[in-house]
Amino acid sequence: MIGLSRAFRNNDRFKLNHRLNLFLIFPFIILLTASPLQAQQPSTEDLQKEIRALGQSVKEMQKDLQEIKALLLSKAPPAAPQNVVLDIGNSPVQGAANAKLTLIEFSDYQCPFCGRHVRETATQIDKDFIATGKLRYVFVNLPLEGIHRFAFKAAEAANCAGEQGKYWEMHNRLFENQTKLDPLTPYAEALGLDIPKFEECLNSGREAAAIRRDMALAQNAAVTSTPTFFLAYTDPKSSKVKTVRRITGALHYSSFKLEIEKLLNGGPEAPTQNSEQR
């Protein structure tokens, strides 16, 4: 079946390339046929025939272009869902529980773009919105194991540090040392953790299940890259939030500020006073 699927894709690619090549050389064919090859002037009837032939060629070319457009659209990936319900009850949180908005980040400790977000954007978001009580921040693990071999264990290390009340301290230190995530014990020592307890936690793998739950949450929300963010209106009575904005990539602070302020100022998705989220 894989071979057949690949053959169909190759056939589609051949058809697309063939049509594009015809489209590109068509103007040159017109120029050649329009140039006088002989001194004899064509008759009116000959000119009319050429015009009709060119008109037919244009119609065929338009048909080919429509088929190319349809083919390209059929290969386009589906749009990522914007409004998804996320259960963030077991995720680490910063900020006021009653903040109007919640920012959820799916991230990977070894992802360079995630590191850039932490260095260039997260601090300003914290200063302007989290520290002022307008926004709470939720971190969800999405280690991309296929390309980042140390990311999963780093996520476990942050949770193990959290057992001793130092989750965010370890979280920050891991992002500061993205290219040096093995071994992890030196970071625990720098934070003054109980090393035997930390190593027992890390070696037992008991935090792995929590990381897998985060990854399942990402899959349900169609998150496939890091960092990916969601903005949602906070429901202090529920661990679930219904997202209203999706932001993909390590965008500039101004992009986050624009989206956050639009929702704080009562965007079109703002819930009414008596509304409930399910």
Secondary structure by P-SEA (a helix, b strand, c coil): caaaaaaaaaaaaaaaaaaaaaaaaaaaaaaaaacccccccccaaaaaaaaaaaaaaaaaaaaaaaaaaaaaaaacccccccbbbbbcccccccccccccbbbbbbcccccaaaaaaaaccaaaaaacccccccbbbbbbbbcccccccaaaaaaaaaaaaaaaccaaaaaaaaaaccccccccaaaaaaaccaaaaaaaaaaaccaaaaaaaaaaaaaaaccccccbbbbbbbcccccbbbbcccccccccaaaaaaaaaaaaaccccccccccccc
